């Protein structure tokens, strides 16, 4: 029963997130690119979307600190990694580069498929190809490690 409630809650959160992306204009790459271009025709409207995300995050952190466990699980799933390493920096740079070049990041790209934006499919194909290439090179590196 807990698993069903957890899945329903996850689906509801996904729907709310998608609606927020739609209402905030995040599915339109030209809005995103205009926000990122501070030199000419800067569109500050997405700052409110980002501000809303920060507010929701702070509320979630506050709840996590004041609840003994989440509503639909036995414990909070908090990331344990605390170090900043090369893969994190490289991934962050690639994310920012992709977002700045085409105006999509994974969440809005997936949501925009459902409203018929074909350019998001090209982005997602590149995302999947990049993810597969990264996983493959990581697998090859593990296989070639001399300490095995």
N, C-alpha and C positions, 0 to 999 in steps of 0.2 A: 504493500500500500504506500509505503514511504517513497519507493522508486517512482510510482505513478504520480504522486504529488510533486516530486522533484522534477519530473519531465514536464508536467503541466506548468510549473513555475518557470522552468527554463524556456518553454515555448512562449509563455506570456511575456517574459523579459525580452526575448528576441523580437516579438511583435512590437512591443513598446519602443525598443531600440530602433527598429526599422521605421516606425512612424515618426520618431524624433528626427531621423536622418531625412525623411521625406519633407517634413514640415520645416526643418532647418535649412533646406536647400543643399544638403550635402550630396545628393545624387546628381546634381548638375555640375559637371567638371568645370564649366566656365565660372561658376560661383566660387569654387574652391581655388581655381587659378587666380581669380581676381582678388581673393583674400590674401593669397601668398605673394602677389605682386605689389609690394609696398612702394614701388618707384613711380608708377603712373596712375592707373585707374584702380586704386585700392578700394576694396569693398569690405568694410569692417564688420558686416553683419554676422559672419561666422564666428566672430569673437564671442558673441552671445551663446552660440552653440557650444563652444569650448568652455565658456564660463559655466554653463549649465552642467556640462560633464564634470567639471571640477566640483561643483556643489553636490552632485549626486555621489561622487567619490568620497567627499568628506562625510556625507551622511552615512554611507556604507561603513567607513572606518569607525565612525562614532558608534554605530550599532554593533559592530564587531567587538569593540572594546567593552560594551555594556551588556552583551548577551553571553550566556555560557556556551551556547551552540546555535547554529542556524536553525531556522524553522524546519527545513526538510533534509537535514543531515545531522550526523553525530558530532562533527567538528568542522571548523572553518578550514578551507583549503587556501592557505597562505603560502606564497612562494618562499622558498628557503634560501635560494641563491642571493647573495649580497654583493658579489664581486663584479666589477666592471672589467670585462675582458675583450679580447679582439673580436670574437664572433658577435658579441653584443653591439659593439661599436660599428662593425661592418654592416650588421643587419639594420641598425638604426639609420645609418647613412643610406643604405639601399632603399629603405622604406621612405625616407624623406625625399630622396631623388625621384623615386617613382611617383610619389604624391605630387611633387612639384612639376614633373614633366607632363603628366597626363591628367592630373586632377582627381585620381581615384586612389583610395586605399581599400583594403579587402572588404570591410563591412559595407560601405556604400556600393562597391562594385557588385557584391552579391545581391544586395537589395535592388539595385538598378536593373538587374536581369528581369525581375518580375514586372517592371514597368516598360520593358521593351527597348532598353538602350543597348544597341548591338555593340558599341565600342567597349562596353564593360566586359563582354565575352572575350574580346581580344586581350584585355588586361588580365582577366582571370586565367586564360590559357598561358600567358606569360608567367603569371604567379605560380601556377601548377608546375610548369616546366622548370622554373627556378627552384622551387621547393624540391622537386625530384632530383635536380642536379646537385643541390646541396646535400640531400640525403645520400646520394650515390657517392659523392666525394668523401663524406664522413664515413661511410661504410668501407670504402677502399682504404682510407687512412687507418681505420681500426684493424683491418686485415693485414696491413703492411707493418704494423707496429712491431719492433723487435722484441718487446717485452712479453709477447704472447707465448 
